[in-house]
């Protein structure tokens, strides 16, 4: 999917919301456990209820791999449903892969060709030859972990090397990679004040921003520091939408929460200078 199409969807829906499909059998409504495929049944209901208010979905792959073959089948069904019913919606494999050469190519084939994701999250620690195999796929996007929303981010990402934080070195170096125009970056909402300096390095790239909602990040802060004339943001919410209710009304509650965020996003979009 081309970025121009994503930007068009954002303006059409007046939203830059990404819904994280972190589907946990221990948290979904109990009545769904009687279904043949509870994970897909939950995902389908969430997608049907929230798609008017979001422009992206992000299955966290760990929540599917944890259930073995059945979990992978649920992921396949979810992606087939999304690509068949809502091909206009941007999809992100939150897989955090990253290995060298042929291995990265195989990961890319799995998520880009077999499952037909539009993008994938990648850990950049192993450098260019672990990232460029993903960037080789046309009309697909690689989302590098730059500055994440978890507390452990301070263990390495903000450490200074020769006077510069490591995450800044990641951003600068990644711009030299072949097909770097297909890069996006993960920047946590809980690190919103860092966005001003991040935008000095990657002024136009799209940023995937987790941490709004359950983790306490502020949408208004993220937009203030990170929004560009082409929006440049995908703000993710997972638990706050998925588990807004654990009753029979879970899908309606999810839609209500997604719409609430979308309304806030519409206000922020209105601030973009034409």
Helices and strands as residue ranges (DSSP letters): H 3-13, E 17-21, G 30-34, H 38-50, G 51-53, E 56-60, H 62-65, H 68-85, E 90-97, H 101-108, I 109-114, E 119-122, H 128-135, E 141-147, H 153-156, E 160-161, E 164-165, H 166-174, G 180-182, E 183-187, G 189-194, H 195-201, E 207-209, H 219-226, E 233-237, H 239-242, H 250-269
